[in-house]
Amino acid sequence: MIHDIWREAQAAGREKDTIIVTDVGQHQMWEAQYFKHEVPRSLVTSGGLGTMGFALPAAIGVKAARPEAEVWAVVGDGGFQMTMAELATMVQENLKVNIAIINNGYLGMVRQWQEFFYDRNYEATPLLSPNFVKLADAYGIRSVAVTQRSEVVPTVQATRKHNGPVLIDFQVEQEDSVYPMVAAGASLHEMIRRPNPLEETATDA
């Protein structure tokens, strides 16, 4: 779905005027892989030592500084909950920020390490989340849950056309992992690669 956001921005001729702000976790890595940044300062991220919860308030700041830009906050379901009260600020200041929640029901990056190196002994990573659609609705923000691959492109298109902020709850594969991955203490030539390369399109089930 991150690649679809890029493709839709490209189709509209706005890819150079689209700014993505990421939180911390797996989605941060996927964004770097699947959104093709071709201009400086079009990705705002807190980096490898960043703090969960960074994306939403940072995206609000980006939109305030660059009101003409299309701003997306790409967040995980864990990090978003740490600063989701800033939805009130976004509405109060009348700022259009598009929020894409990559919702896998886990603290995904930590879960991935537990899967790879600790025999799936998931401790403190399964995550209880509120109904994000109802939460956004409580603030008067247009919102939608996406559960099917075929719904991604139409939802992104509708989000881009809407004048106000939009929250999309993308409910994704729970145990998908980021590749390649380098284990702690390992060399780059020992990186873990995706076992079966995937190619998905909007027509995939």
C-alpha positions in Angstrom: 0.0 0.0 0.0 3.0 2.3 0.5 4.0 1.7 -3.1 0.4 2.5 -4.1 0.5 5.8 -2.3 3.6 6.6 -4.4 2.1 5.4 -7.7 -1.1 7.5 -7.1 1.0 10.6 -6.3 3.0 10.0 -9.4 -0.1 9.5 -11.6 -1.3 12.9 -10.3 2.0 14.6 -10.9 2.4 15.2 -7.2 5.2 12.7 -6.2 7.7 15.6 -5.9 5.3 17.5 -3.7 4.4 14.6 -1.4 6.0 14.4 2.0 5.9 11.2 4.0 6.5 11.3 7.8 7.1 7.9 9.4 7.0 6.6 12.9 9.4 3.9 14.1 9.2 0.2 13.2 8.6 -2.1 10.3 6.5 0.4 8.4 9.5 2.8 8.5 11.6 0.3 6.7 8.8 -0.6 4.2 8.4 3.1 3.4 12.1 3.5 2.6 11.8 0.5 0.3 8.5 1.2 -1.5 8.1 5.0 -1.8 10.5 6.4 -4.3 11.8 9.6 -3.0 13.4 11.8 -5.7 13.6 15.2 -4.1 15.3 16.3 -0.8 13.3 16.5 2.4 10.4 14.5 1.1 10.9 11.9 3.8 10.8 13.0 7.5 11.7 10.2 9.9 13.3 10.0 13.3 15.9 7.5 12.2 17.3 4.4 13.8 17.3 5.8 17.4 13.9 7.4 17.0 11.0 7.5 19.4 7.7 5.8 18.8 4.9 8.3 18.4 7.1 10.7 16.4 5.1 10.7 13.2 1.7 12.3 13.9 3.0 15.5 15.7 5.8 15.7 13.2 3.4 15.5 10.3 1.3 18.2 11.8 4.4 20.4 11.9 5.3 19.5 8.3 1.8 20.5 7.1 1.9 23.8 9.0 5.3 24.6 7.4 4.4 23.3 4.0 0.6 23.8 3.5 0.9 23.3 -0.2 2.4 19.8 0.1 0.5 16.6 0.4 1.5 15.1 3.7 1.1 11.5 4.8 1.8 10.1 8.3 2.7 6.5 7.9 2.5 4.9 11.3 2.2 1.6 13.1 -0.7 0.7 15.4 1.7 0.8 18.4 3.5 4.1 17.8 0.3 5.9 16.7 -1.3 5.2 20.1 1.5 7.0 21.9 0.5 10.4 20.4 -2.9 9.9 18.9 -4.3 12.7 21.1 -2.7 15.0 18.6 -5.6 14.3 16.3 -7.3 17.1 18.3 -4.5 19.5 17.3 -4.8 18.6 13.7 -8.5 19.2 13.6 -8.3 22.4 15.7 -5.6 23.9 13.4 -7.6 22.7 10.3 -4.6 20.8 8.8 -5.1 18.1 6.2 -2.8 15.3 7.1 -3.5 11.8 5.6 -2.8 9.1 8.2 -2.0 5.5 7.1 -2.0 3.1 10.0 -0.1 -0.1 9.2 -2.1 -2.2 11.6 -0.7 -5.7 12.2 -1.8 -6.1 15.9 1.8 -6.3 17.1 4.8 -4.1 18.0 6.0 -5.4 14.7 9.8 -4.9 14.7 10.2 -6.4 18.1 7.9 -9.3 17.2 10.0 -10.0 14.1 13.1 -10.4 16.3 11.2 -12.7 18.6 10.1 -14.7 15.7 13.6 -15.0 14.1 15.7 -15.5 17.2 13.4 -16.5 20.1 11.2 -19.3 18.6 8.1 -17.0 18.4 8.1 -16.6 22.2 6.0 -13.4 21.8 6.3 -11.4 25.0 4.8 -7.9 25.3 4.4 -7.6 21.5 0.8 -8.6 20.8 -1.1 -5.3 20.9 -4.6 -4.3 21.9 -5.7 -1.3 19.9 -8.9 0.8 19.9 -11.2 1.0 16.9 -9.2 3.6 15.0 -12.1 4.3 12.7 -14.4 5.2 15.6 -11.6 7.2 17.2 -11.1 9.3 14.2 -14.9 9.7 13.8 -15.0 11.1 17.3 -12.8 13.9 16.2 -14.8 14.5 13.0 -12.1 13.0 10.8 -13.1 10.9 7.8 -11.9 7.4 8.3 -12.0 3.9 6.8 -10.8 0.4 7.5 -9.1 -1.4 4.6 -9.1 -5.2 4.9 -8.8 -6.3 1.2 -5.9 -5.7 -1.2 -8.4 -4.5 -3.9 -9.6 -1.7 -1.6 -6.2 0.0 -1.3 -6.0 2.0 -4.5 -9.6 3.3 -4.4 -9.1 4.3 -0.8 -5.9 6.2 -1.5 -7.5 8.0 -4.4 -10.5 9.1 -2.3 -8.2 10.2 0.5 -6.1 12.4 -1.8 -9.3 14.1 -3.2 -10.8 14.8 0.2 -10.3 18.3 1.5 -9.9 17.4 5.1 -7.8 14.9 7.1 -8.3 11.2 6.5 -7.3 8.2 8.7 -7.0 4.8 7.0 -6.7 1.7 9.1 -4.8 -0.7 6.8 -5.3 -4.1 8.5 -2.3 -6.1 7.2 -0.7 -9.5 7.5 0.2 -10.0 11.1 3.5 -11.8 10.8 5.0 -10.2 7.7 8.6 -9.3 8.2 11.1 -6.7 6.8 13.8 -8.0 4.5 16.7 -7.9 4.3 17.6 -8.0 7.9 21.0 -8.1 9.6 21.1 -9.8 13.0 23.0 -8.2 15.9 26.7 -8.8 15.6 26.4 -10.2 12.1 28.2 -9.0 9.0 26.4 -7.6 6.0 27.1 -10.7 3.9 25.2 -12.7 6.5 22.0 -10.7 6.0 18.7 -12.6 6.1 16.9 -12.3 2.8 13.2 -12.8 2.0 12.7 -16.6 1.5 10.1 -16.2 -1.3 10.2 -12.9 -3.2 6.7 -11.4 -3.4 5.0 -9.4 -6.2 1.6 -8.0 -5.4 -0.8 -5.9 -7.4 -4.1 -4.4 -6.6 -5.8 -7.4 -8.2 -4.3 -9.9 -5.7 -6.6 -11.4 -3.2 
